[in-house]
Amino acid sequence: MTMDPYGDERLVELYDEDNEPGADHEYFLKLADGATKVVDFGCGTGLLTRAFVQPGRVVIGVDPSATMLGYARRQPGAEAVTWIDGDAAAVEPAGDADLVVSSGNTMMHISTDDLPWVLETLAAALKPGGVLSFESRNPAARAWEQWGPDATYGERDTPIGHLKEWMEVTEVDNGRVVFDAHNVFEDGVDTVLTTTLYFRTADELRVGLEKAGFGKVEVYAGWHEQPLADDSRLFVVRATK
């Protein structure tokens, strides 16, 4: 998680438009009720991060993308957040945070080798009784099978010009999925963002969190605590230290 895949400022400007606040933000903001310190790990453009801000609360946003953080720092209210450029190694193991959240695909970007120490680091940032919450995708739903060019090709007019876009999966191996997201603006240059995601089962997530020191791990099938099913598309994870 040390490389910056969002080197094109135009794509960063579109990120919030393509990822508007929804049930996920409502869920995370509700978890923050009563919290005096919140860490947003993988904060991206800071849309959710800035929503955590309130009087008397410390809010920290951590992300490895300098381009994303540059955008985040320019947004209204950004001065109330402490922005940290880095991966999990930049998270202070202070043991005083009430909540650590990771929205979007943040936790799925973390490799199998790195996941144990990342979870241990996030646990070390939390006080006893603190909560780590994030989302992940169920490998049984095989979402990547819908990420081909035929299913994902589209064109649209954006505030920064006409855009053609599509996705193409290049590798699938035991839960590890690599895909290219193509983005062609009017200049004709194809900006390709290559992403690797790690799909993990609910049991794999539970075991990893328990080994990292979390005593209570809950996994739901959605933002309203829906019970898990074999074909659940989404995992919403809440782990208490």
Secondary structure, 3 states (H helix, E strand, C coil): CCCCCCCCHHHHHHHHHHCCCCHHHHHHHHHCCCCCEEEEECCCCCHHHHHCCCCCCEEEEEECCHHHHHHHHCCCCHHHCEEEECCHHHCCCCCCEEEEEECCCHHHHCCCCCHHHHHHHHHHHEEEEEEEEEEEECHHHCHHHHCCHHHHCEEEEECCEEEEEEEEEEEEECCEEEEEEEEECCCCCEEEEEEEEECCCHHHHHHHHHHCCCCEEEEECCCCCCCCCCCCCEEEEEEEC
